[in-house]
């Protein structure tokens, strides 16, 4: 595994979005790229739909 994230992405990322299949795929892709989950997910309701957030962290090796 590379010592730095792919494509110049930051070491820490907060993925946010509507709670749907596209968001789950973004988190899954980050995990496949080598990121690790960081902390618990968060969810809120904006009056229209559920918005979720998940932090991911590039492992320091």
N, C-alpha and C positions, 0 to 999 in steps of 0.2 A: 504494500500500500504506500502511496505517495505521502511525503511528510507535509504536504500542503493540499488544501482542497482543490478539486478540479475546476478548470475554467476560471481561475481567479476569484472564486467565490470566497466570502469571508469565513473565518473559523467558526464564528457564532452566527446562527441564522434564526430568526423568528418567523416561522411560516404561519400565515393567517389566511383566512378565507371562509367562504360559505361552507357549511358542513355538508359536503357532497362527495361524490365519487372522485371528482377532480382534485379536491384537497387531499383525500386519502392517497391518491396516486402521487402527488407531490411529496408527501411525507415518505411514502414507500420508495420513491426514487432517491431521495436524500439518503435513506438508509442503505440502499443498494450502492450509492456512490461512496459510502464509507462513513457517513456521519452517524453519530449516536444520539439517541433521545436524551434530552436534558430537562429534568424536572417533569412536572405533571402537565398534561394538556389543560387548556382553559376554554370555557365556552360561555357565550352570552347571547342574548336575543336582542336584535336591533329593531324590533317592531315589525319586521318583515320575515326574517329567517334567522336561524342559529348561525353565529359566527364563531369559529374555533381558532385556536392558536396552539402551536407546538414548537418549542425551542429544540434545535438540534445543534450539536457541537462536534467539531472535527477533533478526533482524538489526537492528543499530543504524544508523540512517540520519541 
